[in-house]
Amino acid sequence: MLLTIITLIFGGNTTAYIALNYLMRHSFDLVSMSVGAIGVILAAIAILVVIFSRQGLARIVAADEQTFEGFIFPYRLSATIWAILAVWSLFVPLLNNGLNISVKLAIAYVWLFLILYAMLYVLYLIGEIIQNILLSAEIESKK
């Protein structure tokens, strides 16, 4: 995948076209990866619910709707991006025949940007979970 990105960015038209065809051939693999990432995100939400005690979670929900939305927003955003990538990956190979090369390359650049963004955002979510674990431990120690 990384070589495909580098080829699309720095390669000429011929190598970019080869990289684009590689992406089209492996788009269904990205669907599987997207569904797996959504499962991991749901597991992360479950971990957060377990980490916070019932009282702590009730305080977050009861404090303000904005607080709860801020608490759950990163996970919702990441799951949405992965779902968009999954749907896009299903339909992009169908567009392969009717478009010229410049439109195909534009689609590939946006596609690769979303893939990289989603992967890096999952890494951010891992840090978010660690911060919430530390926050939960701090709350428990003050009781």
LINMOSUL-V558446 format. One record per backbone hydrogen bond with DSSP energy under -1.0 kcal/mol. NH is the residue of the N-H (numbers start at 1). CO is the residue of the C=O. Records with the same first field share a line. If there is no record, write none. Layout:
NH->CO + CO
//
This chain:
5->1
6->2
7->3
8->4
9->5
10->6
11->7
16->12
17->13
18->14
19->15
20->16
21->17
22->18
23->19
24->20
25->21
26->22
30->26
31->27
32->28
33->29
34->30
35->31
36->32
37->33
38->34
39->35
40->36
41->37
42->38
43->39
44->40
45->41
46->42
47->43
48->44
49->45
50->46
51->47
52->48
57->53
58->54
59->55
60->56
61->57
62->58
63->59
68->64
69->65
70->66
71->67
72->68
73->69
76->72
77->73
78->74
79->75
80->76
81->77
82->78
83->79
84->80
85->81
86->82
87->83
88->84
89->85
90->86
91->87
92->88
95->92
104->100
105->101
106->102
107->103
108->104
109->105
110->106
111->107
112->108
113->109
114->110
115->111
116->112
117->113
118->114
119->115
120->116
121->117
122->118
123->119
124->120
125->121
126->122
127->123
128->124
129->125
130->126
131->127
132->128
133->129
134->130
135->131
136->132
137->133
138->134
139->135
140->136
141->137
142->138
//
